Amino acid sequence: MVSSIDGLVSGLSTSSMISSLMQVEAAPQTRLKAKVSAAQSVVSAYQSVNSKVASLQTAADSLSQLSTWRAVKPTSSSTSVTTTSTGGTDTATGAVKFSVNALATAQAGTMRVNTATVTNAEGKQVAADILPPETTELKIRTGVWVQAVDGQGNPQVDGNGDPVWASQGKEVTVPITDRTAKGVSAAINGAGAGVKATLVKIGETESVLQLNGMRTGADNAFQIIGLDAAASSDGKGVITTTEAANAKITVGDPDNGGFSLVSTTNTFTGLMPGVSVTVSKMENDVTITSVSDAAGIAAKFQALVDAANATLTEIGAQTAYNPETKKGSPLTGDFSVRQMSSAILSTISQGLSFRREGAPPAPTGADATPQALADDRAANVVNFGALSQLGVALDSTGKLTFKADQFIAKYNSDPDAVQAAGIAFADNFEALAKTQTANVTSAVTGRKTLIDSMNFQIDDWDVRLAAKREALQKTYSGLETALSKLNSQSSWLSGQIASLG
């Protein structure tokens, strides 16, 4: 790179002259950068519209799902019994009455332990051990363990004298290195066997080791092998204060067509399809009622209408033109985007027709005679008519409106027909959104390709401009050198002439 210093000989501002010349040389690159900036604004506008269209597609897909139309809203006659809709398509409406016979409980037990201090072999005061030195491990058994018996009811054992289990749960071995009450408690907690141990001090030299199952239900009962009477300060070992038990509800009279259900938790999911029931106290004659969730479906309609309006608003903003300032928006004049508004509004204004569920495909090719098509339409096409029947309409501003009460009334009067129409309506919007998304994505891809090409040209211009600047600097530097030589020669000649006189 040739350095440039304003003319010391010529008196010219060469740096300013070079900068001015470079601005002229860079004019094509400047125009390219402006085009890139404009193209990036268009891409951002496309992407903004596309995000709204994607939201419209999501809302339409949600409304078209069968699980939306089969959603139920359960209620309970008791404040101590809560109900929740679990969703899905396997639901049912109706009512059922039952009694809560038992609640699920987790096993709990206590054992009194010695927490006095003793003097060890080194003469230091330390906590007393509750386990003998030979105990190096405990075993925590969870679940239901039943020992097999022979024909006379005698417990069976194997060749080593160990029990033969007819059924067994899970067994976890707990290594023991610290045999004090605190050490045993910590070891149980660290075993990850679903049992929580807590020490509660009740005296200067005695504490209670509380053992609590972390899960309810009979299948989560536990026993700790090795923590026996010898480990307790009162010689009674672990005393179970609460048995692990299942929750139980009964529908009707089990001896006369009724039945009972049990759960390891206080929640039942099999009582009514699509409904979860949670009990919190024992009581009789609780009634659960499940009805179609018309309000929930209406909320899905409202979400679709809101998404469509948001799309229309975004399209309007990105294609707007201000006649006063004579300035447009990034997508002003873009037909592919403007026609989205027409497509959305047409979906509402043209009413609704759709093929019946399970109908055969429409005739095509040589079979598509006028009579065959007419017969097909008569047999397989539902002309539902104006969407105002679903509570959907257009207002004077060209936006969609939705009247939930009108929809719910229509749905309650003819749920099957409204479901078929609602799903078809949502499918139309979903298909429309998919098509528009594909179109906008293609436009974005094209613009990004153009931007990449222009950026490549801009980078190429950087190289060319750098070379041009260096050439100009060399030229003006050479000019200053030449002028300096001429000045030197002029001074020499003046000196020679003066010496002649």
PyMOL commands that set and color helices and strands:
alter all, ss='L'
color gray80, all
select helices_A, chain A and resi 14-25+27-64+66-69+181-190+218-220+229-231+254-256+294-319+335-349+365-367+370-380+387-390+404-413+415-500
alter helices_A, ss='H'
color red, helices_A
select strands_A, chain A and resi 72-76+81-85+94-102+108-114+117-119+125-127+137-142+146-147+165-167+170-175+195-201+206-213+222-225+239-242+247-251+259-263+267-272+275-279+283-292+321-322+327-328+352-355+381-385+392-394+400-402
alter strands_A, ss='S'
color yellow, strands_A
deselect
rebuild
show_as cartoon
